[in-house]
Structures are given as C-alpha cells and as structure tokens.
C-alpha cells in the first residue's frame, strides 16, 4: 500500500492535498505516449502519480513511469507546477483530492512498453495533432502548457481557462 492509500484508510473519501508528478513522453517521431487508464477508461499522461514520503517530484515520476509503462526516463524537463482550485479531482471511487502537480516532458528514455496490470489498459503513441477522443481532464489542462514548452515558450499560467 502507498502513502495516499494509508491516509485514505484513516480519512475515507474526504479531500486531501495530493502532491504528485506527471510526464508526457515523446518518441523520435514527435509522437506522445498516452495511457488508457483502467479506472475511468480515459486517455491520460504517459505516467502520473503521487509522491511517497521522502521522494522528490522527479523521483516520483521516474518510479511511476517505470511501474506504469516499463520505461526508464534518462532525462526529464520540468515544464510547470500546477496548483489551485482547478486542480480539484474526484476519482471514480469517490476519493477527492486537490493536486499539487509537477509536470515533466521526457524525450530521452529506454525500455520496452508494458502495461501495469490493474491500472493501465493500453499504451499507445499518438501524433500531437491526432489525439484520440476521451482525453482525461488533467491531460487536457496540461496540453497547452506542454505545447508551449515544446515550442520553447516556457510554461504558461496554470490559472488560465482550459479547454473543456
């Protein structure tokens, strides 16, 4: 069990402040890796998850990427840190969180793709201009900032409206 699950055993579904990381991984063709989650069947980040006690944000996303995809990040770039009321999320099981999220991109990685049983239904690379329907709200929020970072413009403000 992890730290958040230990807390959940004590507080139930009540709102928690959850600190975590996400990553958008790119291949040499400029496509991005998305995962289809088993809990809500939505397409989401290449990997994402909450920090464990004593971990840095970068260590957390390296761990999550390996657990969820079988891939190892050789280099990560931070493109934003996101907080605020727009980071509120309710999971399908009723767990409620306010996220503090460190967002990374990764272009230098190794390994062979494999889905984490029970968490990841499918892993697939998509061209950024041909993303599938059914994107998670979190990914839709991050894509404009990731695109700006990719163009060399840096991260934009996290409190601006996002596409619905």
C-alpha positions as CSV (number, residue, x, y, z in Angstrom):
1,X,0.0,0.0,0.0
2,X,1.2,3.5,-0.6
3,X,1.1,6.7,1.5
4,X,-2.1,8.0,0.0
5,X,-3.8,4.7,0.4
6,X,-2.7,4.7,4.1
7,X,-4.2,8.1,4.5
8,X,-7.4,7.0,2.8
9,X,-7.8,4.2,5.4
10,X,-7.9,7.0,8.0
11,X,-9.9,9.7,6.3
12,X,-12.1,7.9,3.8
13,X,-13.1,9.9,0.7
14,X,-12.6,13.4,2.3
15,X,-10.5,15.9,0.3
16,X,-6.7,15.5,0.5
17,X,-3.9,17.7,-0.8
18,X,-2.0,15.3,-3.0
19,X,1.4,16.1,-4.3
20,X,2.5,14.3,-7.4
21,X,4.0,14.4,-10.9
22,X,3.0,13.6,-14.5
23,X,5.0,13.1,-17.6
24,X,4.4,13.4,-21.4
25,X,6.9,11.1,-23.1
26,X,7.8,11.8,-26.8
27,X,9.4,9.4,-29.3
28,X,11.8,10.2,-32.0
29,X,8.9,10.8,-34.5
30,X,7.4,13.5,-32.2
31,X,4.5,11.3,-31.1
32,X,3.5,11.3,-27.5
33,X,2.8,8.2,-25.4
34,X,-0.7,8.1,-23.7
35,X,-2.1,5.5,-21.4
36,X,-5.7,4.4,-21.2
37,X,-6.5,4.0,-17.5
38,X,-8.5,1.1,-16.2
39,X,-10.5,3.1,-13.7
40,X,-12.2,5.6,-16.0
41,X,-11.1,4.3,-19.5
42,X,-9.8,7.8,-20.3
43,X,-6.6,8.5,-22.1
44,X,-4.1,10.2,-19.8
45,X,-0.5,11.1,-19.4
46,X,2.3,8.7,-20.2
47,X,2.5,8.2,-16.5
48,X,1.4,10.1,-13.3
49,X,1.2,9.5,-9.6
50,X,1.6,10.8,-6.1
51,X,4.9,11.2,-4.2
52,X,5.8,8.8,-1.4
53,X,7.4,10.2,1.8
54,X,11.0,11.2,1.2
55,X,10.7,11.2,-2.6
56,X,11.4,14.2,-4.8
57,X,8.9,15.0,-7.6
58,X,11.4,13.8,-10.2
59,X,12.0,10.5,-8.3
60,X,8.2,10.0,-8.1
61,X,7.7,10.4,-11.9
62,X,10.6,8.2,-12.7
63,X,9.1,5.5,-10.4
64,X,5.6,5.9,-11.8
65,X,6.9,5.8,-15.5
66,X,8.7,2.5,-14.8
67,X,5.8,1.0,-12.9
68,X,3.1,2.0,-15.4
69,X,4.9,1.6,-18.7
70,X,8.1,-0.4,-18.2
71,X,10.1,2.6,-19.5
72,X,13.1,4.4,-17.8
73,X,13.4,8.2,-18.1
74,X,17.1,9.1,-18.8
75,X,16.3,12.9,-18.8
76,X,13.3,14.9,-17.7
77,X,12.4,18.5,-18.3
78,X,10.1,20.3,-15.8
79,X,7.5,22.4,-17.8
80,X,5.2,23.5,-15.0
81,X,4.0,23.3,-11.4
82,X,0.2,23.5,-11.1
83,X,-2.0,24.2,-8.0
84,X,-5.3,25.8,-7.2
85,X,-9.0,25.1,-7.2
86,X,-8.8,24.0,-10.9
87,X,-6.7,21.1,-9.7
88,X,-9.6,19.6,-7.7
89,X,-10.4,16.0,-8.8
90,X,-12.8,13.3,-7.7
91,X,-11.9,9.8,-8.7
92,X,-14.5,7.2,-9.8
93,X,-14.4,5.6,-6.4
94,X,-15.3,8.9,-4.7
95,X,-11.8,9.8,-3.4
96,X,-11.4,13.6,-3.5
97,X,-8.1,15.5,-4.0
98,X,-6.6,18.9,-4.6
99,X,-3.5,18.2,-6.6
100,X,-0.1,20.0,-6.5
101,X,1.4,18.7,-9.7
102,X,4.9,18.8,-11.2
103,X,4.6,18.4,-14.9
104,X,7.5,16.9,-16.9
105,X,8.3,16.0,-20.5
106,X,10.7,13.3,-21.5
107,X,12.4,12.8,-24.9
108,X,15.3,10.6,-23.7
109,X,14.1,7.2,-22.4
110,X,14.7,3.5,-22.8
111,X,12.9,0.2,-22.3
112,X,10.1,-1.9,-23.7
113,X,6.5,-0.9,-23.3
114,X,4.3,-2.9,-20.9
115,X,1.1,-2.1,-19.2
116,X,0.8,-2.2,-15.4
117,X,-1.9,-4.7,-14.7
118,X,-4.9,-3.3,-12.9
119,X,-4.0,0.3,-13.7
120,X,-3.2,0.7,-17.4
121,X,-5.4,-0.8,-20.0
122,X,-3.4,0.3,-23.1
123,X,-0.3,2.3,-24.0
124,X,-0.1,3.9,-27.5
125,X,1.8,6.6,-29.2
126,X,-0.2,9.4,-30.9
127,X,0.7,12.4,-33.1
128,X,0.0,15.5,-31.0
129,X,-2.4,16.7,-33.7
130,X,-4.2,13.4,-33.8
131,X,-5.1,12.6,-30.2
132,X,-7.9,10.3,-29.5
133,X,-11.3,11.2,-28.1
134,X,-11.7,10.6,-24.4
135,X,-8.8,12.5,-23.0
136,X,-8.7,13.0,-19.2
137,X,-9.4,16.4,-17.9
138,X,-5.9,16.6,-16.3
139,X,-4.2,15.9,-19.7
140,X,-6.4,18.5,-21.5
141,X,-5.4,21.0,-18.8
142,X,-1.7,20.3,-19.4
143,X,-1.5,20.0,-23.2
144,X,-1.4,23.8,-23.8
145,X,1.5,24.2,-21.4
146,X,3.3,21.2,-22.8
147,X,2.8,22.6,-26.4
148,X,4.2,26.0,-25.3
149,X,7.2,24.3,-23.7
150,X,7.8,22.3,-26.8
151,X,7.8,25.4,-28.9
152,X,10.3,26.9,-26.5
153,X,7.9,29.5,-25.0
154,X,8.0,28.1,-21.4
155,X,5.1,27.2,-19.3
156,X,2.0,29.4,-19.4
157,X,0.0,30.3,-16.3
158,X,-1.8,27.5,-14.6
159,X,-4.8,29.5,-13.7
160,X,-6.0,30.4,-17.2
161,X,-9.0,28.7,-18.6
162,X,-8.5,25.3,-20.2
163,X,-10.5,23.5,-23.0
164,X,-13.5,21.6,-21.9
